[in-house]
């Protein structure tokens, strides 16, 4: 009888033939969020302001997957893909589908509430994503895996440095 080698446990890199794309497959362990943050920080190949937006957005999306979808259950996964284009980064985060105990079956950015009515913890992730990204949306089938896509400007990576004018 021939032994089979089990697939490596997440997190692991997802290979792409296109060098502008890179991916990471994470598991249901909340510690994988920190690993994903470090991975995107390195993979973005961008300056600090662009990288900071990507790290914050990914952290929120990954955490949402673990809290509100089947990705947070044992054996669950979160698939993260970063596509680096000349003027934008496109971030894709895919979960394993809705958890029946979650209040929403699809990603919804809740409307702002007065400061005295804010929940003590949570409820701000997609609003933060709205403020950090140029655009975000989601795709998927009801009851199945969902992918949130967010587009981030790389304008800070392309600033033109102008020579200083001579002082009189």
C-alpha positions in Angstrom: 0.0 0.0 0.0 1.4 3.4 -1.0 1.2 6.2 1.6 -0.1 9.5 0.4 1.4 12.8 1.5 -1.3 15.0 3.0 -1.6 18.6 1.7 0.4 21.0 3.8 -1.7 22.8 6.5 -2.4 26.5 5.9 -1.1 29.1 5.7 0.7 28.4 2.4 1.4 30.4 -0.7 -0.8 30.0 -3.7 1.2 29.9 -6.9 0.2 32.0 -10.0 1.8 32.0 -13.5 1.3 35.8 -13.6 4.1 37.4 -11.5 1.8 40.4 -10.8 -0.5 38.0 -8.7 0.3 36.4 -5.4 -1.8 34.5 -3.0 -2.0 33.0 0.5 -4.3 30.3 1.8 -4.9 30.6 5.5 -6.8 28.3 7.9 -9.3 29.0 10.7 -6.6 29.8 13.3 -6.9 33.5 14.3 -3.1 33.6 14.5 -3.1 33.3 10.7 -4.4 36.9 10.5 -1.0 38.2 11.7 0.8 36.0 9.2 -1.4 37.3 6.4 -0.7 40.9 7.5 3.1 40.3 7.3 2.6 38.5 4.0 0.7 41.3 2.3 3.1 43.9 3.7 6.0 42.2 1.9 4.0 41.2 -1.2 2.6 44.6 -1.9 6.0 46.0 -3.0 4.6 49.4 -2.1 5.5 52.4 0.1 4.3 52.7 3.7 1.0 54.6 3.0 -0.2 52.1 0.4 1.0 49.1 2.4 -0.7 50.4 5.6 -4.1 50.6 3.8 -3.7 47.1 2.5 -2.6 45.6 5.9 -5.6 47.3 7.7 -8.1 46.2 5.0 -6.8 42.7 4.9 -6.9 42.4 8.7 -10.5 43.5 8.8 -11.6 41.2 5.9 -9.7 38.2 7.2 -11.1 38.7 10.7 -14.7 39.1 9.3 -14.2 35.7 7.5 -13.3 34.0 10.7 -16.1 35.6 12.8 -19.0 35.5 10.4 -18.4 32.6 8.0 -17.6 28.9 7.9 -14.0 29.9 7.4 -13.8 30.3 11.2 -14.8 26.7 11.9 -12.2 23.9 12.2 -11.0 23.0 8.7 -12.1 26.4 7.3 -9.9 28.4 5.0 -9.5 32.0 3.9 -8.1 32.5 0.4 -6.3 35.8 -0.2 -5.1 37.1 -3.6 -3.3 40.3 -4.3 -3.1 41.6 -7.9 -0.5 44.3 -8.4 -1.3 46.6 -11.3 0.5 49.7 -12.3 -1.8 52.2 -10.6 -3.9 50.0 -8.3 -3.7 47.0 -6.1 -6.7 44.6 -6.2 -7.3 42.5 -3.0 -9.5 39.5 -3.1 -10.5 37.7 0.1 -12.6 34.5 -0.2 -14.4 32.7 2.6 -16.1 29.3 2.9 -19.6 30.6 2.9 -22.0 32.0 5.5 -22.2 30.6 9.0 -25.9 30.1 9.8 -25.4 31.8 13.1 -24.1 35.0 11.5 -26.6 37.9 11.4 -25.9 38.7 7.7 -25.4 36.3 4.8 -23.5 38.8 2.7 -21.0 41.6 3.4 -22.9 44.8 4.5 -21.3 48.1 5.6 -23.5 49.2 8.4 -24.5 52.8 8.4 -22.7 55.1 10.9 -24.3 55.5 14.3 -23.9 58.3 16.8 -20.8 57.9 19.0 -22.8 57.1 22.1 -24.5 54.2 20.3 -21.4 52.5 18.9 -20.9 48.9 19.8 -18.1 48.3 22.2 -16.4 45.9 19.8 -16.8 45.3 16.1 -19.2 46.6 13.4 -16.6 48.9 11.8 -14.7 46.6 9.4 -16.5 47.3 6.1 -16.8 51.0 6.9 -13.1 51.0 7.4 -12.7 49.2 4.1 -14.8 51.9 2.4 -12.6 54.6 3.7 -9.3 52.9 2.7 -10.2 51.6 -0.7 -11.3 53.3 -4.0 -14.0 50.7 -4.4 -15.2 47.4 -3.0 -17.8 44.8 -3.9 -18.4 41.1 -3.4 -19.3 38.1 -5.6 -20.7 34.7 -4.9 -23.8 32.6 -4.6 -26.3 32.6 -1.8 -25.2 30.1 0.8 -21.8 29.5 -0.9 -18.3 31.0 -0.7 -18.1 34.8 -1.1 -15.2 36.9 -2.4 -14.8 40.5 -1.4 -12.8 42.5 -3.9 -11.3 45.9 -2.9 -9.3 48.3 -5.1 -6.6 50.5 -3.6 -4.8 53.4 -5.2 -1.0 53.2 -5.7 -0.8 56.9 -6.3 1.5 57.3 -3.3 3.9 54.9 -5.0 4.0 57.1 -8.1 4.5 60.6 -6.7 6.9 62.7 -8.7 9.7 64.1 -6.7 10.3 67.7 -7.8 13.6 69.4 -7.2 13.5 72.0 -4.6 13.8 75.5 -5.9 17.0 77.3 -4.9 16.7 79.6 -1.9 17.5 83.3 -2.5 
